[in-house]
Amino acid sequence: MIRTVALIGIDGAGKSTQARWLADWLAVTGTPARYHRNAAGRVFFGRVAQRLGRRDAEDLLGMRLFLVVETLLRWLVIARALLISRLTGTVAVMDRYTYCQYTSITVRGGRLHWARALFSVFPQPDLVCFLAVSPQVAQARVDARGKDHEELDYLAACDAAYRALPEATRFTVIDAAAEPTAVQADLRRAVLHQPVRHTPRAARHLLPIG
Ligand SMILES: Cc1cn([C@H]2C[C@H](O)[C@@H](COP(=O)(O)OP(=O)(O)O)O2)c(=O)[nH]c1=O
């Protein structure tokens, strides 16, 4: 069974909803799993910024500081999630992962190398599912969610940045514009089709022979 699965994609793709369902499904089917919301504070800082009369988090902190703060927070929440997963022996269902930060930095014109160096301590997830949805559909969902708003240009740039990542060839692309239950079924299939991990040599002695 896999140990880490990451759901990535633009805002409104359905990551949080689908990741929660996936973790619940794993748990009820006998695989201890835990959902991890690896948010890095953009919405929170955006709200603070608006209270202070600024447009958004980037406007409040300045682009460079915003990216530093967001990247460090992302590092901390991912590290925490991985640690909890290892300590509790649960499958980590990651709502966002390092790739989301690379995308955030890319669309804001920042430099990636230091973030890549920082995140290089993290393992590649066993499975990365890219929830693919058009920016238009994503924007409509974000607006319907009623908590925030994303510009179409921004969503389109994020979509392009995800697809241009060098790791993108290894992503499992899921059609996230489909019915929510169909998307969930695709995710479950992807999890089930992951190759079984090899049992560590020491543990093999404990298995019955034959
Ligand atoms: C998964 C899914 C979510 N939604 C709704 C639920 C939320 O209000 C909104 C955004 O979903 P959400 O899971 O919050 O997306 P993300 O974490 O990627 O930003 O869209 C749909 O309309 N259709 C779907 O298939």
PDBQT file of the ligand as one rigid body, heavy atoms in Angstrom, charges set to zero:
ROOT
HETATM    1  C1  LIG A 301     -14.775  18.231  -5.897  1.00  0.00    +0.000 C 
HETATM    2  C2  LIG A 301     -15.790  19.273  -6.270  1.00  0.00    +0.000 A 
HETATM    3  C3  LIG A 301     -15.965  20.389  -5.491  1.00  0.00    +0.000 A 
HETATM    4  N1  LIG A 301     -16.892  21.312  -5.823  1.00  0.00    +0.000 N 
HETATM    5  C4  LIG A 301     -17.060  22.518  -5.008  1.00  0.00    +0.000 C 
HETATM    6  C5  LIG A 301     -16.808  22.360  -3.524  1.00  0.00    +0.000 C 
HETATM    7  C6  LIG A 301     -16.163  23.655  -3.119  1.00  0.00    +0.000 C 
HETATM    8  O1  LIG A 301     -17.140  24.589  -2.705  1.00  0.00    +0.000 OA
HETATM    9  C7  LIG A 301     -15.527  24.167  -4.407  1.00  0.00    +0.000 C 
HETATM   10  C8  LIG A 301     -14.023  24.027  -4.434  1.00  0.00    +0.000 C 
HETATM   11  O2  LIG A 301     -13.674  22.711  -4.029  1.00  0.00    +0.000 OA
HETATM   12  P1  LIG A 301     -12.403  22.493  -3.124  1.00  0.00    +0.000 P 
HETATM   13  O3  LIG A 301     -12.383  21.048  -2.772  1.00  0.00    +0.000 OA
HETATM   14  O4  LIG A 301     -12.388  23.481  -2.010  1.00  0.00    +0.000 OA
HETATM   15  O5  LIG A 301     -11.246  22.836  -4.186  1.00  0.00    +0.000 OA
HETATM   16  P2  LIG A 301      -9.695  23.191  -3.934  1.00  0.00    +0.000 P 
HETATM   17  O6  LIG A 301      -9.303  22.580  -2.624  1.00  0.00    +0.000 OA
HETATM   18  O7  LIG A 301      -8.987  22.559  -5.091  1.00  0.00    +0.000 OA
HETATM   19  O8  LIG A 301      -9.583  24.680  -3.961  1.00  0.00    +0.000 OA
HETATM   20  O9  LIG A 301     -16.081  23.416  -5.490  1.00  0.00    +0.000 OA
HETATM   21  C9  LIG A 301     -17.651  21.181  -6.958  1.00  0.00    +0.000 A 
HETATM   22  O10 LIG A 301     -18.475  22.050  -7.285  1.00  0.00    +0.000 OA
HETATM   23  N2  LIG A 301     -17.478  20.074  -7.734  1.00  0.00    +0.000 N 
HETATM   24  C10 LIG A 301     -16.580  19.109  -7.435  1.00  0.00    +0.000 A 
HETATM   25  O11 LIG A 301     -16.445  18.103  -8.173  1.00  0.00    +0.000 OA
ENDROOT
TORSDOF 0
